[in-house]
C-alpha cells in the first residue's frame, strides 16, 4: 500500500476546509470497500486520505420534510434495519439487499455507491426513478443535484474541487406509490449486476418511470407516463431496449444484456399490475 497522510475532520466545515486545502489531491474514505482495494493495488496513490466518519452529521439517517436523508457515513445495512424509515422505499431496499454481501454492507455506504459512479451500481436505478438528489458541500456552500445528473460517466461525477457529497435525499413516496427492482447476475449470492431495472408507479402524479443499470455509462431513465393507465409490458420492454447501449465484456454479451432488460421489464410490469 502506498504512503499517504490521513486526516479525520470532526465537522463538515473542517472537512470542507481540508479538501479545499488539498486542491483536488485528496481521496475521501467512507466505507472504503472500493478505495482500500485501489490503495493496496497502487491503482491510486493520493497524498492525502480524508476520513469523513468523524463528522457526526454524516452518520444521520432521518426523515426530513423534503424526504429521507441518508448521510455519507450511513452504512447500507442500516437502510435494511431501519424499517420505520425505509420500508416505503421498496425498490431501494430491494437493491440494497442485493448489493454485495452482509459483511461488505456493514462497511459500504449508499453515498459511496452513488459517488463511485460505477455503471453497475445497484442503488442508482431506484434512486433515479425516485427522483433522489445528492446534497453537495464545498467552498462555495451547499447545492443539490438529481442523482441522474450528478453521474456524468463511468467513474465521473459533477463535483468541483473541494466538494463532497454529504447526503442523498429521497423524496417521500406519495400515497399508493409502488416501486420494484430486479437484478441479473452471473451467480447466486454476491456478484455485480450484468443488468438491473427499477420501476416506479405514482398514482398522484400519474407517473410511470423505468431506470436501467449496468447497460450505459450514465443512468438511463425512461418515461412511460403515457402507459400509466394501460401498462403494456411489450411496449415498455421495447422502449427500454431502445434506450440502452450495453457492451460486450467477459461477463455478458450485448445481446444477453438487451434480452434480460426486456425480460426484467416485463416481470416488473406484471408484478406491479398484480399488486
Secondary structure, DSSP 8 states (H G I E B T S, - for coil): ----EEE--SSHHHHHHHHHHHTT-EEEESS-TTHHHHHHTTS---SEEEEGGG-GGGG-EEEETTEEEEETT-BHHHHHH-HHHHTT-HHHHHHHHHSS-HHHHTT-BHHHHHHTT-TT-HHHHHHHHTT-EEEEEETTEEEEEEHHHHEEETTEE---TT-EEEEEEE----TT-EEEEEEE-SSSSS---SEEEEEEEEGGGTEEEEEEESSSSS-EEEE-GGGSSS--HHHHHHHHHHH------SS--HHHHHHHHHHHHHHHHHHHHH-
